[in-house]
Every structure is written in structure tokens, then in C-alpha cells.
Amino acid sequence: KDANGGSANGIYASSRIYSPGNGGSYHNSSNSYSSPVTNITYPRSFKTTLGTHAPSFSGYDQHDSQELAIYLLDALHEDTNRISKKPYVEKPEMEEGESDKEAALKAWGALKQREDSGVLENFMGLVKSRVSCPKGE
């Protein structure tokens, strides 16, 4: 055991309780603040729990980290959306003579009528793209 009561390999022994209902986390059952680790979630338990909520992540198919991040952020956004009754909002079109900035502000305003969460504020935005044909110039 080390100075904090844990074993040399970093796994804390008798003061930890395994909770399979919480994604396979171990929780410190003592009120001691000497332990630097308060929760441990094992990757296999996390993946199993994720697979029960998102069947596309069950099994051993390969997924990249972007797919996982998008899924988790979308789930968090939906669960924390401050707008519970979403109004119907038509998708705004860019009008003749309207600047890109004005069109973007109009589109963002329409989105904010239906979506409002911390995830939206911190992780979402608008992207401007342009497609051109090199032979047509």
C-alpha cells in the first residue's frame, strides 16, 4: 500500500464500492479526503453502458472519436435544452442583396428559437462554405 492507503498499482481496495448501475464506476465509500481518486470508470463498462443507450455503439464495430463526441454532445444538448416546447420555425433563406453576416444572424436567431443549451453555447456555431468549379472561372 502507498501513503494514501491505495495499492501500488493505483487500485484502491476495501474503501471502494463497485456500482454497475452507474456505468461500472467505483466510488470511495469513506469520507476520507486523503485519496486523490474519487471515481474510476473502466472503459469496458462505459462502452457497455453507451451501447445500451446507443445500439450503433454496441458490439465491436469500429467508430472514430468524432462519431462518439458528436453523439455525446448531441445527447447532452437534448437533455439540457432549456426550450421544452419547440415552435415551428421556417428555415430562413438568404435574400437578394443580403450580406453573409445578416443571413447568418437570421439563421442563428431561428435556431435559437428551438435550441438553447450550454452545449449549443460552447460547442456549436455556423460554418460558411463556398463551392466553385475550377474550370468555370
C-alpha positions as CSV (number, residue, x, y, z in Angstrom):
1,K,0.0,0.0,0.0
2,D,1.1,3.6,-0.6
3,A,0.9,6.5,1.8
4,N,-2.8,7.2,0.8
5,G,-4.0,3.7,1.5
6,G,-4.1,2.6,-2.1
7,S,-2.2,-0.3,-3.5
8,A,1.0,0.2,-5.5
9,N,-0.8,-0.4,-8.8
10,G,-3.3,2.5,-8.2
11,I,-6.4,0.4,-7.4
12,Y,-7.9,1.3,-4.0
13,A,-9.0,-1.7,-2.0
14,S,-11.7,-2.0,0.7
15,S,-13.0,1.5,0.8
16,R,-14.3,1.4,-2.7
17,I,-17.7,0.1,-3.9
18,Y,-18.4,-1.1,-7.4
19,S,-21.6,0.2,-9.0
20,P,-22.6,-1.5,-12.2
21,G,-25.7,0.7,-12.4
22,N,-23.5,3.8,-12.8
23,G,-21.5,2.7,-15.8
24,G,-19.3,0.4,-13.8
25,S,-17.8,3.1,-11.6
26,Y,-16.0,2.6,-8.3
27,H,-17.0,5.1,-5.6
28,N,-15.0,5.9,-2.5
29,S,-17.2,4.9,0.5
30,S,-15.1,6.6,3.1
31,N,-15.3,10.3,4.0
32,S,-11.5,10.5,3.9
33,Y,-10.1,13.2,1.7
34,S,-6.7,11.6,1.6
35,S,-7.5,9.6,-1.6
36,P,-6.7,11.6,-4.8
37,V,-9.0,9.4,-6.9
38,T,-12.7,9.7,-6.2
39,N,-14.3,7.8,-9.2
40,I,-12.9,5.3,-11.6
41,T,-14.9,4.2,-14.7
42,Y,-13.5,1.4,-16.7
43,P,-13.6,1.7,-20.5
44,R,-15.4,-1.6,-21.0
45,S,-18.2,-0.6,-18.5
46,F,-18.5,2.8,-20.2
47,K,-18.8,1.1,-23.6
48,T,-21.4,-1.4,-22.4
49,T,-23.5,1.4,-20.9
50,L,-23.1,3.5,-24.0
51,G,-24.2,0.5,-26.2
52,T,-27.4,0.1,-24.2
53,H,-28.4,3.7,-24.9
54,A,-26.9,3.9,-28.5
55,P,-27.1,0.5,-30.2
56,S,-24.9,1.7,-33.0
57,F,-22.0,1.7,-30.4
58,S,-22.7,-1.9,-29.2
59,G,-20.6,-4.7,-30.4
60,Y,-17.1,-4.3,-31.8
61,D,-17.6,-2.3,-34.9
62,Q,-15.1,0.4,-35.4
63,H,-16.2,4.0,-34.7
64,D,-14.0,7.1,-34.7
65,S,-13.7,9.6,-31.8
66,Q,-15.6,12.2,-33.8
67,E,-18.7,10.0,-34.0
68,L,-18.6,9.4,-30.3
69,A,-18.1,13.1,-29.5
70,I,-21.0,14.1,-31.8
71,Y,-23.3,11.5,-30.2
72,L,-22.4,12.5,-26.6
73,L,-22.7,16.3,-27.3
74,D,-26.0,15.8,-29.1
75,A,-27.4,13.7,-26.2
76,L,-26.2,16.3,-23.6
77,H,-27.7,19.1,-25.7
78,E,-31.1,17.4,-26.0
79,D,-31.1,16.6,-22.2
80,T,-30.2,20.1,-21.2
81,N,-32.2,22.1,-23.8
82,R,-33.9,24.9,-22.0
83,I,-36.7,25.1,-24.6
84,S,-39.1,22.3,-23.9
85,K,-41.9,23.3,-26.3
86,K,-40.3,23.9,-29.6
87,P,-42.1,26.3,-32.0
88,Y,-42.3,25.7,-35.7
89,V,-39.7,27.9,-37.4
90,E,-39.2,28.0,-41.2
91,K,-35.6,27.7,-42.4
92,P,-34.6,31.2,-43.4
93,E,-33.3,31.7,-46.9
94,M,-30.7,34.3,-47.9
95,E,-32.4,37.1,-49.7
96,E,-31.2,39.1,-52.7
97,G,-28.7,41.8,-51.6
98,E,-28.4,40.4,-48.0
99,S,-24.9,40.1,-46.6
100,D,-23.5,36.9,-45.3
101,K,-23.4,38.3,-41.8
102,E,-27.0,39.3,-41.9
103,A,-28.1,35.9,-43.3
104,A,-26.0,34.2,-40.6
105,L,-27.6,36.2,-37.8
106,K,-31.1,35.5,-39.2
107,A,-30.3,31.7,-39.3
108,W,-28.8,31.7,-35.8
109,G,-31.8,33.6,-34.5
110,A,-34.1,30.9,-36.0
111,L,-32.1,28.2,-34.4
112,K,-32.1,29.8,-31.0
113,Q,-35.9,29.8,-31.0
114,R,-35.8,26.0,-30.9
115,E,-32.5,25.2,-29.3
116,D,-30.8,26.7,-26.2
117,S,-28.3,24.8,-24.0
118,G,-24.9,25.1,-22.6
119,V,-23.7,22.7,-25.3
120,L,-25.1,25.0,-28.0
121,E,-23.4,28.0,-26.4
122,N,-20.0,26.3,-26.1
123,F,-19.7,23.8,-29.0
124,M,-21.9,24.8,-31.9
125,G,-21.7,27.5,-34.5
126,L,-22.2,28.4,-38.1
127,V,-19.8,27.5,-41.0
128,K,-19.6,29.3,-44.2
129,S,-18.6,27.3,-47.3
130,R,-18.3,28.0,-50.9
131,V,-18.1,25.6,-53.8
132,S,-16.6,26.6,-57.1
133,C,-15.7,24.9,-60.3
134,P,-12.0,25.5,-61.3
135,K,-12.9,25.1,-65.0
136,G,-15.7,27.6,-64.8
137,E,-13.6,30.6,-63.7
